[in-house]
Amino acid sequence: MGLVSRGAAEAGLGAASAAVRPGPPDAVPNPIPTPPAEGADPGSSRGPGMVLKAFFPTCCASADSGLLVGRWVPEQSSAVVLAVVHFPFIPIQVKELLAQVQQASQVGVTVLGTWCHRRQEPEESLGHFLEGLGAIFSHKPWFQLCRERGSKSWSCKATHWQGPTSHAASGEDQVMLIFYDQRKVLLSQLHPPAVLPDCQAGDTTASAGGLAAVFDTVARSEALFQSDRFDEGPVRLSHWQSEGMEASILVELAKWAAGPVCLLLACLLSLVSAASACRVFKLWPLSFIWSKLSTCEQLRHRLEQLTLIFSTRKAKNPAQLMRKANMLVSVLLDVALGLMLLSWLHRKDLIGQLADALIPVADHVAEELQHLLQWLMGAPAGLKMNRALDQVLGRFFLYHIHLWISYIHLMSPFIERILWHVGLSACLGLTVALSILSDIIALLTFHIYCFYVYGARLYCLKIHGLSSLWRLFRGKKWNVLRQRVDSCSYDLDQLFIGTLLFTILVFLLPTTALYYLVFTLLRLLVVTVQGLIHLLVDLINSLPLYSLGLRLCRPYRLAAGVKFRVLEHETGRPLRLLMQINPLPYSRVVHTYRLPTCGCHPKHSWGSLCRKLFFGELIYPWRQRGDKQD
């Protein structure tokens, strides 16, 4: 193969170019290709006279003349230009470079045509020489792009050469020239479009297929962008990194140190996981307590996240890489907020003030509960209660309050030290501190929980007793084996005893229901406070902060699609468009990259919650997903 000179090629390409002036913006035609006509070339999948699309990188608009290197997508009748090979070059070296790129990227990179940046008027025509280039690289269609010097005029055509000498047998196709930012397309991740209610999934997939091919071609051809103009290689290229590869000393040092650091942290985390999985911690008392504490669930969740973050296994796809980045940013922000909280607590000595105020607050709450019980033991809101049952329940709950006050005063010397160690736990993250706060609230309101359980169980027992006795009056019974209501005949003694029990339960129900209602409202207040804390913890755990930061600072990194802006649209001249990336909406960013949470709190619907409250079923503060519901 001979050496191809730059000046000769520029002169030859200049004869085939035509001046084009920019026109007013107009409507963009449908970019979806039409099916090939009959008799079309099977290699190009298009017949002469059809409209082809050529995606040209904006970074190559000022490049010197040469060959267009890229990928031909026959399904979309599109050519994706990736780089420009400059004159002079040796064809065999260009083919060797493209073969290496194909082997590394698994992309069919080939020579698509010629590019002429006319910096001076040509001295002679080399049309036959360009035909010879088409015969050497043998690609159909053969694109010829040319740009006039110092103007915005472009010439673009695609020919089907049947041979180097058969001039009359060649045909030309109309070309739609689409400019794209190669760096943004390479770094962006195209997301599948959401199917609208009035559209079908098949139509949406078909319209996005062409864009996916363009994004996939540029992303997988990264091996072609490893060389710049400072390399002393046999082939000179122009692409988005021609002026030098983007790099940072800090980033390179971080990559160099990431391997050993991740290996060390992975070993430490494996030891922590092995210690937490010890059989001693799986015994009944410890396993039961650990499964009910929000702090243990949050620590287990953070341990799983850290194990995934510092894993030495490489991410298989961009989604896993984005998930790791979101987890890392979430953990770092959590720890930063925890350290800020710890600094604020110790700077103003709030822990000591909180410890001094805790005992008076507990005494005040206990005093208010005593006043509430004394009000219930009288005639609350003028209601006539069963005095005997009212006195028994009131004294029973007052005794529990006295036990609780004694317990709080017994723990008062150690409360400040306990709160000081709890404050130190904020260095593990704000979510850990909030989980400990939720557990402290649960422990401080344990007497309210006991009152709620006693009232709920007594109320539930009476509701079930009344329903069973009501079935007895109707001659029905509940079949436990078949789980249904069957007919049954009762004798006179059974009906008499059932009537007495039904009467007793009906007259005792208002007293029990009033106690149950009061303590259920107190319990719901505590559960609401804990629920707000859990929502804040879940928000910190699940919010994809890294993805939201990318969407805010570099919106092109998360692409939902593209839009086209008309640069030139005049009759008889090639249509020139500018492809711009549509960023992913914030709602879809959160929905797509939302992180999983520990899920240690109940998730009741409003209907299920009302049913449980009406029938006296317990509402637990903690509920695992696999636990059996009451």
Disulfide bonds with the S-S distance in Angstrom:
none
